[in-house]
Amino acid sequence: MRDLVRARATAVRVAGKARPHLQGFLLRHSRVYPGKKGWTKAFRRWLTTVRFTHPAQQIVLQDYIHAVTDAEARVERLTGRIAELLPIWSLAPVVVAPVPMP
């Protein structure tokens, strides 16, 4: 379980780095999201409308978007695996035990 939790932590770090890479690319090309908050459903819909005239830039945009979605899917997949294995883990009673309040 320790290795699985570490793999998930790594996936979270990768996802956390993929988003700024995409945002930096967009800012370098003056593509600014008009909404208030990024990484919402509206932001993700906006990303599907962003187009570049040069094919290389469009390829890079799609690659950054895929990097983000792949990293997020990896986190979800590993989180699910942890939840699946937790009931049969020998230390599960310790992990799910309520914490006493002082």
Secondary structure, DSSP 8 states (H G I E B T S, - for coil): -HHHHHHHHHHHHHHHHHHHHHHHHHHHTT----SSSSSSHHHHHHHHH---SSHHHHHHHHHHHHHHHHHHHHHHHHHHHHHHHGGGSTTHHHHHS-----
